[in-house]
Amino acid sequence: HDALPIYIEVAQFVYLLLHNAKIREVIDTIGKKGVLLLGRFTEGRMAVLEGLRCKLRSLGFAPMVFNFDKPETKDFTETVRLLANLSHFVIVDITNPRSAPLELKAAVPDYMVPFVPILQEGEEPFAMFADLQNKYDWVLKPVIRYPSIDRLMEVLEENIVRPAEVKFNELLARRTEQLRIENV
């Protein structure tokens, strides 16, 4: 009886695969609404994660958090890369990072998805973060430093979501640009 829900989910996924238009719609919807949240959200920092999730939902987004057990068929890095590639944009809290540097190094170079860095006041970005910002223009500048969760929620739409939307649209235009051929 415990396995029944997973079989239903697998059946739904197989149905989507068999009806290609539907899976395209699902991927498009995730690409328009999905926001991956990366960071070290330990016990004392769960309020930041919950605040982001709640505020993003109120703005019509579907926040995705990578805080589950490793899938059997993918490693952690592959899973983060997959979720980042599906996302409309990524918010990465680089406060006291553990795996964020590796997650960013694994995803940023290959996926033209806006990455919005945030950082709690009193912390400094990890040493090589500037390299990612300087090399990949979809890692947004500046890092948004927040003094409190309340202030982060106040500025989320203006300082995080809007710049991510602008960058998303810019990247979309780049991806859909037609091949130019010059006859000589």
C-alpha positions as CSV (number, residue, x, y, z in Angstrom):
1,H,0.0,0.0,0.0
2,D,2.9,2.4,0.6
3,A,4.2,1.8,-2.9
4,L,0.9,2.7,-4.6
5,P,1.5,6.5,-4.7
6,I,4.9,6.0,-6.5
7,Y,3.3,3.7,-9.0
8,I,0.6,6.3,-9.7
9,E,3.3,9.0,-10.2
10,V,5.3,6.7,-12.5
11,A,2.2,6.0,-14.5
12,Q,1.5,9.7,-14.8
13,F,5.0,10.3,-16.0
14,V,4.8,7.5,-18.5
15,Y,1.6,9.0,-19.8
16,L,3.3,12.3,-20.3
17,L,6.2,10.6,-22.2
18,L,3.7,8.8,-24.5
19,H,1.8,12.0,-25.2
20,N,4.7,14.3,-26.2
21,A,2.7,17.5,-26.4
22,K,1.8,17.2,-22.7
23,I,5.4,16.7,-21.5
24,R,6.5,19.8,-23.6
25,E,3.7,21.7,-21.7
26,V,5.0,20.5,-18.3
27,I,8.6,21.4,-19.2
28,D,7.5,24.8,-20.5
29,T,5.5,25.4,-17.3
30,I,8.4,24.5,-15.1
31,G,10.7,26.7,-17.2
32,K,8.3,29.6,-16.7
33,K,7.5,29.1,-13.0
34,G,10.2,26.9,-11.5
35,V,12.7,28.6,-9.2
36,L,15.5,26.4,-7.8
37,L,16.7,27.4,-4.3
38,L,20.2,26.4,-3.5
39,G,22.1,27.0,-0.3
40,R,23.0,25.7,3.1
41,F,19.7,25.8,4.9
42,T,20.6,24.1,8.1
43,E,18.5,24.3,11.3
44,G,19.2,27.9,12.0
45,R,18.7,29.0,8.4
46,M,15.5,27.2,7.6
47,A,13.5,30.4,8.2
48,V,15.3,31.9,5.1
49,L,14.3,29.0,3.0
50,E,10.7,29.0,4.2
51,G,10.5,32.8,3.7
52,L,11.8,32.4,0.1
53,R,9.4,29.6,-0.6
54,C,6.3,31.4,0.7
55,K,7.1,34.7,-1.0
56,L,7.9,33.1,-4.3
57,R,4.6,31.1,-4.2
58,S,2.8,34.4,-3.5
59,L,4.4,35.8,-6.7
60,G,3.2,32.9,-8.8
61,F,6.4,30.8,-8.8
62,A,7.0,27.2,-8.0
63,P,10.0,27.0,-5.7
64,M,12.1,23.9,-5.9
65,V,14.4,22.9,-3.0
66,F,17.1,20.3,-3.3
67,N,16.9,18.9,0.2
68,F,16.0,15.3,-0.4
69,D,17.9,12.0,-0.4
70,K,20.0,11.2,-3.4
71,P,18.1,9.6,-6.2
72,E,19.2,6.0,-7.0
73,T,19.9,6.7,-10.6
74,K,21.6,10.2,-10.3
75,D,24.2,11.6,-8.1
76,F,23.7,14.9,-6.2
77,T,25.5,17.0,-8.9
78,E,23.5,15.5,-11.7
79,T,20.3,16.2,-9.8
80,V,21.2,19.8,-9.2
81,R,22.2,20.3,-12.8
82,L,18.9,18.8,-14.0
83,L,16.8,21.0,-11.7
84,A,18.8,24.1,-12.6
85,N,18.4,23.4,-16.3
86,L,14.6,23.2,-15.8
87,S,14.4,26.4,-13.8
88,H,13.2,29.8,-14.8
89,F,15.9,31.1,-12.5
90,V,18.0,30.0,-9.5
91,I,18.4,31.8,-6.2
92,V,21.6,30.7,-4.5
93,D,22.3,31.7,-0.9
94,I,26.1,31.7,-0.7
95,T,26.0,32.3,3.1
96,N,28.4,29.9,4.8
97,P,28.5,27.5,1.8
98,R,29.4,23.9,1.9
99,S,28.2,22.4,-1.4
100,A,27.1,25.7,-3.2
101,P,30.6,26.3,-4.8
102,L,30.5,22.8,-6.4
103,E,26.9,23.1,-7.3
104,L,27.5,26.4,-9.0
105,K,30.6,25.1,-10.8
106,A,28.7,22.1,-12.0
107,A,25.6,24.1,-13.3
108,V,26.6,27.6,-14.2
109,P,29.0,26.9,-17.2
110,D,26.6,24.7,-19.0
111,Y,23.2,26.2,-18.4
112,M,22.2,29.8,-19.4
113,V,19.8,30.2,-16.5
114,P,19.8,33.3,-14.3
115,F,21.6,32.7,-11.0
116,V,20.8,35.3,-8.4
117,P,23.3,35.2,-5.5
118,I,22.2,36.3,-2.0
119,L,24.3,36.6,1.1
120,Q,23.5,37.2,4.8
121,E,25.0,40.3,6.2
122,G,28.2,39.6,8.1
123,E,29.3,36.9,5.6
124,E,31.6,37.1,2.6
125,P,31.3,35.3,-0.7
126,F,33.5,32.3,-1.2
127,A,36.8,33.2,-2.8
128,M,36.1,32.1,-6.4
129,F,32.6,33.4,-6.6
130,A,33.7,36.5,-8.5
131,D,35.2,34.3,-11.2
132,L,31.7,32.9,-11.9
133,Q,30.2,36.3,-12.1
134,N,33.0,37.7,-14.3
135,K,32.9,34.7,-16.7
136,Y,29.2,34.0,-17.0
137,D,26.8,37.0,-17.4
138,W,23.9,34.9,-16.2
139,V,25.3,35.0,-12.7
140,L,23.8,38.3,-11.7
141,K,25.6,41.2,-10.2
142,P,25.6,42.4,-7.5
143,V,25.4,39.8,-4.8
144,I,22.3,40.8,-2.8
145,R,23.3,41.1,0.9
146,Y,20.5,41.0,3.3
147,P,20.5,42.0,7.0
148,S,17.4,40.0,8.0
149,I,14.8,37.7,6.6
150,D,12.2,40.4,6.8
151,R,14.3,42.7,4.7
152,L,15.1,39.9,2.2
153,M,11.3,39.4,1.7
154,E,10.8,43.2,1.3
155,V,13.3,43.4,-1.6
156,L,12.7,39.9,-3.1
157,E,10.5,41.1,-6.0
158,E,12.4,44.3,-6.8
159,N,16.0,43.2,-6.3
160,I,15.9,39.4,-7.1
161,V,12.9,38.5,-9.2
162,R,12.8,41.4,-11.6
163,P,16.5,41.3,-12.5
164,A,16.2,37.5,-12.9
165,E,13.2,38.0,-15.2
166,V,15.1,40.6,-17.3
167,K,18.1,38.3,-17.6
168,F,15.8,35.3,-18.4
169,N,14.3,37.3,-21.3
170,E,17.7,38.4,-22.5
171,L,18.9,34.8,-22.5
172,L,15.8,33.6,-24.2
173,A,16.3,36.1,-27.0
174,R,19.9,34.9,-27.3
175,R,18.9,31.2,-27.5
176,T,16.2,31.8,-30.1
177,E,18.4,34.1,-32.3
178,Q,18.4,32.9,-35.9
179,L,21.6,31.6,-37.5
180,R,23.2,34.4,-39.5
181,I,25.0,33.6,-42.7
182,E,27.1,36.0,-44.7
183,N,27.6,35.3,-48.4
184,V,30.9,36.5,-49.6
